[in-house]
Amino acid sequence: MITHDPYIEQLNRSLLNNGLISSGDIILLGLSGGPDSVFLFHLLFRMQTDIHLNINVVHINHMLRGAESGLDEQFVLALCEEHNVPCTIIQEDIQSIASKNKVSIEMAARSVRYEVFAQAARQTGSTMIMTAHTADDRIETALMRLINGTSLKGLTGLRTVSELNNLKLVRPLLPCWKKDILSCLERNSIPYRIDSSNTSHDYLRNRIRHNLIPLLNESYNSSFNDTFIHTLDLMQKQSECMTDHTQKAYNDCLLSERAYMIFFDRAKLMELNDAVLGDILHQALFNISDTPLRPAYSHTMDAVRAIRQNECKVIEFPAGMRVVSDRLLTAVLHSSTLNRFFNPGGFETIIDTPAPFTFSPFCTITISGPDNPHDTASILNNDFWKSFFISGKTTITSLVRVPEDSNLRARNRNAGDRIQLSFGTKKLKDLFIDSRIPVLLRNIIPVLTTGDEIVWAVGITDKNLNQRFNKTFIVKFELTLQAVF
């Protein structure tokens, strides 16, 4: 146990004076057993002599280093037992999670850590989560993101105070250098665990730590560490200004935000520069992800380029996330949700009653005789479809012409469908494109048939109906997005 150490006392005063810790806080500490987290454990335990703190510990066994991981777990349990601190142990197969989500082990481990931290904090009633990241970690993280591609916000990286699932996340050691922490532990004979994988060059972070940073200090700038931290501080302030601007743009472009679905007005997105557009998509992807995996910024920029092109594009992201963009809107959604739009299932039914009936989970149909047949058709323009994606429901009213004594049927469209119009035949696909029907809706709005012939599809106006048919109906389609959830 650390009793009186000048470095500890200095940090103690700094944490209290800066308001990072207050009396009565219930703290969940992520404790790996390594030097940084062990140092923070003893710092918090020492602070209990000055103010009232409740400390809880969570340790994650990543199951990556066999027996060594088990020894880390035993070390943490013994340390907590010695100091009478509650400890939660979680075992996660990081290798399997990384393979399943097609991400690196480092990214999978980071994502799992924060997910576990949030769950453990809620279970223990903690008011804040603490991790033992240092200034060294901040430099390594920034360089990693710079190498892999990132935004201004991503580059500035770790922050002293941030938020995790509506919980306060504090990194109190972010101003501290690891060499000072190691010196303090040595002075006070405090044991800790060494992760043997930290010496492996298989991981990018280790190559940056052991090769790149020493090279930058030795060959380019002997004060690189201090200079880079100062640069990150300045960029962080610039990023905070950009965040306010991006949030305003996000709200301006947003049509609606639902469970696993976010819809944006593509025309408004097109007015933004690539940096702001990328940040908006990056935030949207993070919001709808059902895992804590944050998409790589390089993938987000692929989606930005797709939005700039005047055609339908589907951009795939890890963990089942997708961006779909067509001429009208850009949707950010999960692959399972997208599948409900693109593959809603086969539906076909006879329309033989004036009462409303359900065609599919997306659509209810009502048929009646026309009173004013030329005043019935809904105007299906961009504003109409935007209104639908904002509200989640709408009604399409249309005039339909069929032969006498024919049965009217409704079904999903099929590949290769064609329709006879007043000016000739046309592929349904081309009709939908010309009519700017959103790509997400083309498989869920029914087409109407008699026999093998299509007599109506969304996008057809009264004047384009097949004039050789003389029997008319008014058909109302009640569309809803609720079935997607």
C-alpha positions in Angstrom: 0.0 0.0 0.0 1.2 3.5 -0.8 1.2 5.8 2.2 3.0 9.0 1.5 4.6 9.6 -1.9 5.0 13.1 -3.4 3.8 12.0 -6.8 0.7 10.4 -5.4 0.0 13.5 -3.2 0.3 15.7 -6.3 -2.1 13.6 -8.3 -4.5 13.4 -5.4 -4.7 17.2 -5.2 -5.0 17.6 -9.0 -7.9 15.1 -9.2 -9.8 16.9 -6.4 -9.1 20.4 -7.6 -10.2 19.6 -11.2 -13.4 18.1 -10.0 -12.7 14.7 -11.5 -13.4 13.0 -8.2 -15.8 14.1 -5.4 -16.7 12.7 -2.0 -19.5 10.1 -2.3 -18.5 8.9 -5.8 -19.1 5.3 -6.6 -16.3 4.3 -9.0 -15.9 1.3 -11.2 -12.3 0.7 -12.0 -11.1 -1.4 -14.9 -8.2 -3.3 -13.4 -6.1 -5.5 -15.7 -3.3 -6.1 -13.2 -0.8 -4.1 -15.3 1.3 -1.2 -13.8 -1.0 1.6 -14.9 -4.3 0.1 -13.5 -2.6 -1.1 -10.3 -1.2 2.4 -9.8 -4.7 3.9 -10.2 -6.1 1.3 -7.8 -3.6 2.3 -5.1 -4.2 6.0 -5.9 -7.9 5.7 -5.4 -7.5 3.5 -2.3 -5.1 6.2 -0.8 -7.7 8.9 -1.6 -10.2 7.1 0.7 -8.3 8.5 3.7 -9.2 12.0 2.6 -12.7 11.7 1.0 -15.5 9.1 1.0 -15.2 6.9 -2.1 -16.8 3.5 -3.0 -14.5 1.5 -5.2 -15.6 -1.4 -7.4 -13.3 -3.4 -9.7 -14.0 -5.2 -12.9 -11.4 -7.5 -14.6 -11.7 -9.0 -18.1 -9.9 -12.2 -18.9 -9.5 -11.9 -22.7 -8.5 -15.6 -22.9 -5.7 -14.8 -25.3 -2.6 -15.8 -23.3 -3.6 -19.2 -21.8 -2.3 -19.7 -18.3 -0.8 -16.2 -18.1 -4.3 -14.7 -18.4 -5.4 -16.9 -15.5 -2.6 -15.7 -13.4 -3.6 -12.1 -14.1 -7.1 -12.9 -13.0 -5.8 -14.5 -9.7 -3.5 -11.5 -9.1 -6.5 -9.0 -9.4 -8.7 -11.2 -7.2 -6.0 -11.3 -4.5 -5.3 -7.6 -4.6 -9.0 -6.8 -4.2 -9.4 -9.3 -1.4 -6.4 -7.8 0.4 -8.0 -4.3 0.3 -11.6 -5.5 0.8 -12.7 -4.1 -2.6 -15.6 -5.8 -4.5 -14.3 -7.4 -7.7 -16.2 -8.7 -10.8 -14.4 -11.1 -13.1 -15.6 -11.5 -16.7 -14.2 -14.0 -19.3 -14.5 -13.2 -23.0 -13.2 -15.1 -26.0 -11.8 -12.1 -27.8 -10.3 -14.2 -30.6 -13.7 -15.6 -31.5 -15.4 -12.2 -31.3 -12.7 -10.7 -33.6 -13.2 -13.4 -36.2 -17.0 -13.2 -36.0 -17.0 -9.4 -36.6 -14.1 -9.4 -39.0 -12.1 -6.9 -37.0 -8.6 -6.9 -35.4 -8.1 -8.4 -31.9 -7.2 -4.9 -30.6 -10.5 -3.5 -31.8 -12.5 -6.4 -30.6 -10.8 -6.3 -27.1 -11.4 -2.5 -26.9 -15.1 -2.8 -27.8 -15.7 -5.7 -25.4 -14.0 -3.8 -22.6 -16.2 -0.8 -22.8 -19.4 -2.9 -23.2 -18.4 -4.9 -20.1 -17.5 -1.8 -18.2 -20.9 -0.2 -18.9 -22.8 -3.4 -17.8 -20.7 -3.8 -14.6 -21.2 -0.1 -13.7 -25.0 -0.5 -13.9 -24.9 -3.7 -11.9 -22.8 -2.1 -9.1 -24.6 1.2 -9.1 -21.4 3.0 -10.0 -21.6 6.7 -10.9 -18.5 6.7 -13.0 -16.1 4.4 -14.9 -12.4 4.8 -14.6 -9.6 3.5 -16.8 -5.9 3.9 -16.4 -4.9 5.3 -19.8 -1.8 7.5 -19.7 -0.2 10.1 -22.0 1.7 7.3 -23.6 -1.5 5.6 -24.5 -2.9 8.8 -25.9 0.1 9.2 -28.3 -0.1 5.5 -29.4 -3.8 5.7 -30.0 -3.5 8.9 -32.1 -0.7 7.4 -34.2 -2.6 4.2 -34.7 -5.7 6.1 -35.9 -3.5 8.4 -38.1 -2.0 5.3 -39.8 -5.3 3.6 -40.3 -7.2 6.7 -41.3 -9.5 8.8 -39.1 -11.3 12.0 -38.6 -10.3 15.1 -36.6 -12.3 13.8 -33.7 -10.8 10.3 -34.0 -7.3 11.7 -34.2 -7.6 13.7 -31.0 -8.5 10.4 -29.4 -8.7 9.8 -25.7 -10.3 12.5 -23.5 -10.0 12.9 -19.8 -13.8 13.0 -19.3 -16.2 11.5 -21.8 -19.4 9.5 -21.8 -20.1 5.8 -22.2 -23.7 4.6 -22.5 -24.9 7.6 -20.4 -22.2 7.0 -17.8 -19.3 9.3 -16.9 -16.0 7.8 -18.2 -12.9 9.3 -16.5 -9.3 8.8 -17.5 -7.5 10.5 -14.5 -4.0 9.4 -15.5 -4.1 10.9 -19.0 -1.7 13.7 -18.1 0.8 11.1 -16.6 3.7 9.4 -18.3 4.2 5.7 -17.8 7.9 6.2 -16.7 6.7 8.3 -13.7 4.1 5.7 -12.8 6.7 2.9 -12.9 9.1 4.9 -10.7 6.4 5.4 -8.1 5.5 1.7 -8.1 9.1 0.8 -7.7 9.7 3.3 -4.8 6.8 1.8 -2.9 7.5 -1.8 -3.8 4.1 -2.3 -5.4 3.9 -5.5 -7.5 2.0 -5.7 -10.8 1.6 -8.0 -13.8 3.5 -7.8 -17.1 1.5 -8.7 -20.2 4.0 -10.7 -22.4 2.0 -9.9 -25.5 3.1 -6.2 -25.1 6.5 -7.2 -26.6 5.0 -8.9 -29.6 5.3 -7.1 -32.9 2.2 -8.8 -34.2 0.2 -5.9 -32.9 0.3 -2.4 -34.5 0.2 -0.7 -31.1 3.3 -2.5 -30.0 5.2 -1.7 -33.2 4.3 2.0 -32.7 5.4 1.8 -29.0 8.7 0.0 -29.5 9.7 1.2 -33.0 8.0 4.3 -34.3 7.8 6.5 -31.2 11.5 5.9 -30.3 12.5 6.6 -33.9 10.5 9.9 -33.9 12.2 11.0 -30.6 15.7 9.9 -31.6 15.8 11.0 -35.3 13.2 13.7 -35.8 12.3 15.6 -32.6 13.8 14.9 -29.2 10.7 16.5 -27.6 8.3 14.6 -29.9 6.1 13.3 -27.0 5.5 16.7 -25.4 5.1 18.4 -28.8 2.6 15.8 -30.0 0.6 16.0 -26.8 0.4 19.8 -27.1 -0.7 19.4 -30.7 -3.4 16.9 -29.7 -4.7 19.4 -27.1 -5.1 22.1 -29.7 -6.8 19.8 -32.2 -9.1 18.6 -29.4 -10.4 22.2 -29.0 -10.8 22.5 -32.7 -12.7 19.2 -32.8 -15.1 20.4 -30.1 -16.0 23.4 -32.3 -16.5 21.0 -35.3 -18.7 18.7 -33.2 -21.3 21.5 -32.6 -21.3 22.3 -36.4 -21.7 18.6 -37.3 -24.6 18.1 -34.8 -26.5 21.0 -36.4 -25.9 19.5 -39.9 -27.0 16.1 -38.7 -30.3 17.5 -37.4 -30.8 19.5 -40.6 -30.4 16.5 -42.8 -32.3 14.0 -40.6 -35.6 12.7 -41.9 -36.2 10.3 -39.0 -34.3 8.1 -36.6 -35.8 4.8 -35.5 -34.7 1.5 -34.0 -31.9 0.2 -36.3 -32.9 2.8 -39.0 -31.8 6.3 -39.7 -33.0 8.2 -42.8 -31.3 11.3 -44.2 -32.3 13.7 -47.0 -29.7 12.9 -49.6 -30.0 16.3 -51.3 -29.1 18.1 -48.1 -26.2 15.7 -47.4 -24.9 16.5 -50.9 -24.6 20.2 -49.8 -22.0 19.3 -47.1 -18.3 19.0 -47.4 -16.9 15.5 -47.1 -15.5 16.0 -43.6 -18.9 16.9 -42.1 -20.7 14.3 -44.2 -18.3 11.6 -43.0 -18.8 12.6 -39.4 -22.6 12.5 -39.8 -22.4 9.0 -41.2 -19.9 7.9 -38.7 -22.1 9.0 -35.9 -25.2 7.4 -37.4 -23.4 4.1 -37.9 -22.3 4.2 -34.3 -25.8 5.0 -33.1 -27.5 2.0 -34.8 -24.8 -0.6 -34.3 -26.0 -3.4 -32.0 -22.4 -4.0 -30.9 -19.9 -1.6 -29.4 -17.8 -1.8 -32.6 -17.2 1.7 -34.1 -16.8 1.5 -37.9 -13.5 2.4 -39.4 -13.4 5.9 -40.8 -12.1 4.6 -44.2 -15.3 2.6 -44.6 -17.3 5.7 -43.8 -15.5 7.6 -46.5 -16.5 4.9 -49.0 -20.1 5.7 -48.1 -19.4 9.4 -48.7 -18.2 8.7 -52.2 -21.2 6.5 -52.9 -23.6 9.3 -51.8 -21.9 11.6 -54.3 -22.8 9.3 -57.2 -26.2 9.6 -58.7 -27.2 5.9 -58.4 -28.3 3.3 -55.8 -25.4 2.0 -53.7 -25.3 -0.4 -50.7 -22.1 0.0 -48.7 -21.3 -2.9 -46.3 -19.7 -2.3 -42.9 -18.5 -4.7 -40.2 -20.9 -6.1 -37.6 -23.8 -6.1 -40.1 -24.1 -2.3 -40.6 -25.1 -0.9 -44.0 -25.5 2.4 -45.7 -28.0 2.6 -48.6 -28.1 5.6 -50.8 -30.3 6.4 -53.8 -31.4 9.6 -55.5 -33.8 10.6 -52.7 -32.5 9.5 -49.4 -29.6 7.9 -47.6 -30.5 5.2 -45.0 -28.2 3.9 -42.3 -29.4 0.6 -41.0 -28.6 -2.9 -39.9 -28.4 -5.7 -42.4 -31.3 -7.6 -40.8 -33.4 -4.5 -41.2 -32.3 -4.0 -44.8 -33.2 -7.6 -45.5 -36.8 -6.9 -44.5 -37.0 -4.3 -47.2 -35.2 -6.1 -50.0 -36.5 -9.6 -49.2 -39.9 -9.1 -47.5 -41.2 -12.6 -48.5 -43.6 -13.6 -51.2 -47.1 -12.2 -51.0 -50.0 -12.7 -53.4 -53.7 -12.4 -52.8 -57.1 -11.8 -54.6 -58.7 -8.4 -54.0 -62.4 -9.1 -53.8 -63.7 -7.0 -51.0 -64.2 -3.3 -50.3 -63.0 -3.8 -46.7 -59.4 -3.1 -45.8 -57.2 -6.3 -45.7 -53.6 -6.9 -45.0 -51.4 -7.7 -48.0 -48.2 -7.9 -46.0 -46.7 -6.6 -42.7 -45.9 -3.4 -44.6 -49.2 -2.8 -46.5 -52.9 -2.8 -46.1 -55.1 -2.5 -49.2 -58.6 -1.0 -49.6 -60.6 -1.1 -52.9 -63.7 0.9 -53.9 -65.5 2.2 -56.9 -64.4 5.6 -58.2 -66.6 8.6 -57.7 -64.2 11.1 -59.3 -61.7 8.8 -61.0 -59.5 11.6 -62.3 -59.1 13.2 -58.9 -57.9 10.2 -57.0 -54.2 9.7 -57.7 -51.7 10.6 -55.0 -48.9 12.8 -56.3 -45.8 10.6 -55.6 -43.0 13.2 -55.7 -39.9 13.6 -53.5 -41.9 15.5 -50.8 -44.4 12.7 -50.6 -41.7 10.0 -49.9 -39.8 12.2 -47.5 -43.0 12.7 -45.5 -43.4 8.9 -45.4 -39.9 8.3 -44.0 -40.5 11.1 -41.5 -43.8 9.8 -40.2 -43.4 6.1 -40.9 -46.8 5.8 -42.6 -48.7 7.1 -45.5 -51.6 6.3 -47.9 -51.2 5.9 -51.7 -54.5 6.4 -53.6 -54.6 5.4 -57.3 -57.0 4.7 -60.1 -56.7 1.2 -61.6 -58.1 0.0 -64.9 -58.8 -3.7 -65.5 -60.7 -5.8 -68.0 -64.4 -6.6 -67.3 -65.0 -9.8 -65.3 -61.4 -10.1 -64.2 -60.0 -10.8 -60.8 -57.7 -8.2 -59.4 -54.7 -9.6 -57.6 -51.8 -8.1 -55.5 -48.3 -9.5 -55.4 -44.7 -8.5 -54.9 -42.7 -7.5 -58.0 -40.6 -10.1 -59.7 -37.4 -9.8 -61.6 -38.0 -9.0 -65.3 -41.6 -7.6 -64.7 -43.0 -5.4 -67.5 -46.2 -3.4 -67.7 -48.3 -2.3 -70.7 -48.9 1.5 -70.5 -50.7 3.9 -72.8 -47.5 4.5 -74.8 -46.2 0.9 -74.8 -44.5 -1.5 -72.5 -41.9 -0.7 -69.8 -39.8 -2.6 -67.4 -41.0 -2.1 -63.8 -37.4 -1.5 -62.7 -37.1 1.4 -65.2 -40.5 2.8 -64.2 -39.4 2.9 -60.5 -36.1 4.6 -61.4 -37.8 7.2 -63.6 -40.5 7.8 -60.9 -37.8 8.2 -58.2 -39.4 5.5 -56.1 -37.0 4.9 -53.1 -35.1 1.7 -53.6 -36.0 0.5 -50.1 -39.7 0.5 -51.0 -39.6 -1.2 -54.4 -40.1 -4.7 -53.0 -42.7 -4.0 -50.4 -45.3 -2.0 -52.4 -47.5 -4.5 -54.3 -48.1 -4.5 -58.0 -51.7 -5.3 -59.2 -52.4 -8.0 -61.8 -55.2 -9.6 -63.8 -54.2 -13.0 -64.9 -50.5 -12.8 -65.9 -50.7 -9.1 -66.8 -49.6 -6.2 -64.5 -52.2 -3.5 -64.6 -50.8 -1.1 -62.0 -47.6 -0.4 -60.1 -46.4 2.5 -58.0 -45.3 5.4 -60.1 -48.1 5.1 -62.8 -50.3 8.1 -63.3 -53.9 8.1 -64.5 -52.9 9.2 -68.0 -50.4 6.4 -68.4 -52.9 3.6 -67.5 -53.7 1.0 -70.2 -56.6 2.6 -72.0 -57.9 -0.6 -73.5 -59.3 -1.6 -70.1 -62.6 -0.1 -69.2 -63.4 -1.3 -65.6 -61.9 1.1 -62.9 -61.2 0.8 -59.2 -59.9 3.2 -56.6 -57.2 1.4 -54.6 -55.7 2.7 -51.3 -52.4 1.4 -50.0 -51.7 2.0 -46.4 -47.9 1.8 -45.9 -46.1 1.5 -42.6 -42.5 1.2 -41.5 -43.5 -0.4 -38.2 -43.1 -3.9 -39.6 -39.4 -3.4 -40.0 -38.7 -3.2 -36.3 
